[in-house]
Amino acid sequence: MVKRTQEADCVSPTGGDIGCCKVEAVVSVDDRGQMVLPKEVRDKAGIQPGDKLAVVGMECDGKVCCISLVRIDDITGMVKNMLGPVMKEIFQQ
């Protein structure tokens, strides 16, 4: 488990500082369960119409406490980097 301090409130799962975390916007969920990501946030993140984002949840005590949006291209790269060497080793045997 990562210890948090007042100076470094935002840390990565590996314990390294990932920079500053802040509330970018407050959104509401409508009757159909939909939310709108504000234009300012989309612009700042470089999110364009048609972009694919993965919804990644982090659980604490059986409840989702954090939700992140990650570009599919970034997730694909992470999976290749993590599983690629393992799969290569398996198939070489």
Contact map, one row per residue, 1 for C-alpha under 8 A:
111000000000000000000000000000000000000000000000000000000000000000000000000000000000000000000
111100000010111000000000000000000000000000000000000000000000000000000000000000000000000000000
111110000000001000000000000000000000000000000000000000000000000000000000000000000000000000000
011111011110000000000000000000000000000000000000000000000000000000000000000000000000000000000
001111111000000000000000000000000000000000000000000000000000000000000000000000000000000000000
000111111000000000000000000000000000000000000000000000000000000000000000000000000000000000000
000011111000000000000000000000000000000000000000000000000000000000000000000000000000000000000
000111111110000010000000000000000000000000000000000000000000000000000000000000000000000000000
000111111110000000000000000000000000000000000000000000000000000000000000000000000000000000000
000100011111000011111000000000000000000000000000000000000000000000000000000000000000000000000
010100011111111111100000000000000000000000000000000000000000000000000000000000000000000000000
000000000111111111000000000000000000000000000000000000000000000000000000000000000000000000000
010000000011111100000000000000000000000000000000000000000000000000000000000000000000000000000
010000000011111100000000000000000000000000000000000000000000000000000000000000000000000000000
011000000011111110000000000000000000000000000000000000000000000000000000000000000000000000000
000000000011111111000000000000000000000000000000000000000000000000000000000000000000000000000
000000010111001111100000000000000000000000000000000000000000000000000000000000000000000000000
000000000111000111110000000000000000000000000000000000000000000000000000000000000000000000000
000000000110000011111000000000000000000000000000000000000000000000000000000000000000000000000
000000000100000001111100000000000000000000000000000000000000000000000000000000000000000000000
000000000100000000111110000000000000000000000000000000000000000000000000000000000000000000000
000000000000000000011111000000000000000000000000000000000000000000000000000000000000000000000
000000000000000000001111110000000000000000000000000000000000000000000000000000000000000000000
000000000000000000000111110000000000000010000000000000000000000000000000000000000000000000000
000000000000000000000011111000000000010010000000000000000000000000000000000000000000000000000
000000000000000000000011111100000000000000000000000000000000000000000000000000000000000000000
000000000000000000000000111110000011100000000000000000000000000000000000000000000000000000000
000000000000000000000000011111000011000000000000000000000000000000000000000000000000000000000
000000000000000000000000001111111110000000000000000000000000000000000000000000000000000000000
000000000000000000000000000111111110000000000000000000000000000000000000000000000000000000000
000000000000000000000000000011111100000000000000000000000000000000000000000000000000000000000
000000000000000000000000000011111100000000000000000000000000000000000000000000000000000000000
000000000000000000000000000011111110000000000000000000000000000000000000000000000000000000000
000000000000000000000000000011111111000000000000000000000000000000000000000000000000000000000
000000000000000000000000001111001111100000000000000000000000000000000000000000000000000000000
000000000000000000000000001100000111110000000000000000000000000000000000000000000000000000000
000000000000000000000000001000000011111011000000000000000000000000000000000000000000000000000
000000000000000000000000100000000001111111000000000000000000000000000000000000000000000000000
000000000000000000000000000000000000111111100000000000000000000000000000000000000000000000000
000000000000000000000000000000000000011111110000000000000000000000000000000000000000000000000
000000000000000000000001100000000000111111111000000000000000000000000000000000000000000000000
000000000000000000000000000000000000111111111111000000000000000000000000000000000000000000000
000000000000000000000000000000000000001111111111000000000000000000000000000000000000000000000
000000000000000000000000000000000000000111111110000000000000000000000000000000000000000000000
000000000000000000000000000000000000000011111110000000000000000000000000000000000000000000000
000000000000000000000000000000000000000001111111000000000000000000000000000000000000000000000
000000000000000000000000000000000000000001111111101000000000000000000000000000000000000000000
000000000000000000000000000000000000000001100111111000000000000000000000000000000000000000000
000000000000000000000000000000000000000000000011111000000000000000000000000000000000000000000
000000000000000000000000000000000000000000000001111100000000000000000000000000000000000000000
000000000000000000000000000000000000000000000011111110000000000000000010000000000000000000000
000000000000000000000000000000000000000000000000011111000000000000000011000000000000000000000
000000000000000000000000000000000000000000000000001111100000000000001111000000000000000000000
000000000000000000000000000000000000000000000000000111110000000000001111001000000000000000000
000000000000000000000000000000000000000000000000000011111000000000111100000000000000000000000
000000000000000000000000000000000000000000000000000001111100000000111100000000000000000000000
000000000000000000000000000000000000000000000000000000111110000111110000000000000000000000000
000000000000000000000000000000000000000000000000000000011111000111100000000000000000000000000
000000000000000000000000000000000000000000000000000000001111111111000000000000000000000000000
000000000000000000000000000000000000000000000000000000000111111110000000000000000000000000000
000000000000000000000000000000000000000000000000000000000011111000000000000000000000000000000
000000000000000000000000000000000000000000000000000000000011111100000000000000000000000000000
000000000000000000000000000000000000000000000000000000000011111110000000000000000000000000000
000000000000000000000000000000000000000000000000000000001111011111100000000000000000000000000
000000000000000000000000000000000000000000000000000000001111001111100000000000000000000000000
000000000000000000000000000000000000000000000000000000001110000111110000000000000000000000000
000000000000000000000000000000000000000000000000000000111100000111111000000000000000000000000
000000000000000000000000000000000000000000000000000000111000000001111100000000000000000000000
000000000000000000000000000000000000000000000000000011110000000000111110000000000000000000000
000000000000000000000000000000000000000000000000000011110000000000011111011000000000000000000
000000000000000000000000000000000000000000000000001111000000000000001111111000000000000000000
000000000000000000000000000000000000000000000000000111000000000000000111111100000000000000000
000000000000000000000000000000000000000000000000000000000000000000000011111110000000000000000
000000000000000000000000000000000000000000000000000000000000000000000111111111000000000000000
000000000000000000000000000000000000000000000000000001000000000000000111111111100000000000000
000000000000000000000000000000000000000000000000000000000000000000000001111111110000000000000
000000000000000000000000000000000000000000000000000000000000000000000000111111111000000000000
000000000000000000000000000000000000000000000000000000000000000000000000011111111100000000000
000000000000000000000000000000000000000000000000000000000000000000000000001111111111000000000
000000000000000000000000000000000000000000000000000000000000000000000000000111111111000000000
000000000000000000000000000000000000000000000000000000000000000000000000000011111111100000000
000000000000000000000000000000000000000000000000000000000000000000000000000001111111110000000
000000000000000000000000000000000000000000000000000000000000000000000000000000111111111000000
000000000000000000000000000000000000000000000000000000000000000000000000000000111111111100000
000000000000000000000000000000000000000000000000000000000000000000000000000000001111111110000
000000000000000000000000000000000000000000000000000000000000000000000000000000000111111111000
000000000000000000000000000000000000000000000000000000000000000000000000000000000011111111100
000000000000000000000000000000000000000000000000000000000000000000000000000000000001111111110
000000000000000000000000000000000000000000000000000000000000000000000000000000000000111111111
000000000000000000000000000000000000000000000000000000000000000000000000000000000000011111111
000000000000000000000000000000000000000000000000000000000000000000000000000000000000001111111
000000000000000000000000000000000000000000000000000000000000000000000000000000000000000111111
000000000000000000000000000000000000000000000000000000000000000000000000000000000000000011111
